[in-house]
Amino acid sequence: MAHDDAAVVTVADLFDPEPPRWGLRGDPYVWRALREHLSGTNIPASVDEVVSLLHAAFGELVDVDLVSDPASAVYREKYAHGGMSSGSISLETWRQQLMPMLAHRARTRLGA
């Protein structure tokens, strides 16, 4: 029986290509960590499920809830790779640009 692996879409597929701009220097490292973290996860059937999954994974990796935490940015040592704002993550950029971008990509992939 033939199996078409190309038809299987993972959540990690939503992370390519990377955005042209970031909020702070830690953001691309979080983006890549999320992509890796979700690399074996098939894309859920609905955009809402994708968004919930993304928010849960973000919370796991960054240890902050994008919805309830009022901070505009956080610092996480594990995303510090040199430079003045290294390790700083712009929660505002994630809320206003990056998560909506991923949701839009999911909507497109799911045909929703």
N, C-alpha and C positions, 0 to 999 in steps of 0.2 A: 504494500500500500504506500503510495507516494504521500509525502508530507511536505507542505510548503512552508519552510521556516521563515521565508521572507515576509509572510503575512503576519507573523507574530510581532506585535509592537510592544515594546517595554516602555515603562515610564522614563527610563534613561534616554530614550530616543527623543524625548521632548526637549532635551538640553542642547541639542545640536541644531543650528550653530550657536555659539556663545554670543551674548549681546555685545554690541559695539562699545557700550559705556557701562561703567560701574559706579556705585555710590562711594564706597571706600575700598581700601586695598585688600581687605579680607574677603570681600564679596566674591571675587572669582574663585577663591579657594573653597568657599562654601558651595558655590555652584557646582564645582567639580566633585566635591565630597558627596553632594546630593545625587549627582548623576551616578557615581560609583555605588552609593548606598542602595539606589533603586534599580541598578542594572539588571537584576534578575527578576524584577517585578513586572508582570504583564500589566498593560494599561487596563484600568477598570472600565466598566461599561458606560459610566456617565461622567460628565465633567465635574459634577459635585464630588463624586468619589475620588477623582484624580486630585482635586483641590484639597480634600481632607487628607489624603495620603501625603501630599506635598507638605502640608502644614505640620502633620505629625512627624514626618522625617526631619523637617527643619527644626522642630522643637527638640527632637532627639539629638541632632548633631550640634545645634547652637545653644541648647538649653535655655530657650526663651519661646514664649508663645506670642507669635506675631499678632494675634487678634487681641489678646488681653493686656499685654505688656505695653505701657505707655512710652517707654524709652524710644528715642529716635535712632540710637546706635548702641552697640555693645562691643566690648573687647573680649576676644577669646584667644588665649595664648596659642592654641593648636593651629590657628589660622594666621599666625604671625610668621612671615617669611622675609623680614627685613624691610626697612624704610620707615618713615615717620609715622604713618597711620596704619602700619602693618598690624594685622590682627583685629582691626576695627571693622565692624560689619554694620552697614547702614540698614537698619530695620525699615526706615521710610522708603528706601529704594526697593527693598524686597516687597513691601506692602503695595507701593504705588506703581512699580514697573515690572519687577522680575516675576513675581507670582502671577500678576495679570497676563504677562507674556506667556508663561507656561500654561495657564488656563486657556488662553487663545489657541495655542498650539494643540492642546488636547482637544478642544472643540473642533478644530480643523481635521485632526486625525480621526476623530470619532464621527465626523460628518454631522455634528449637532448644531 
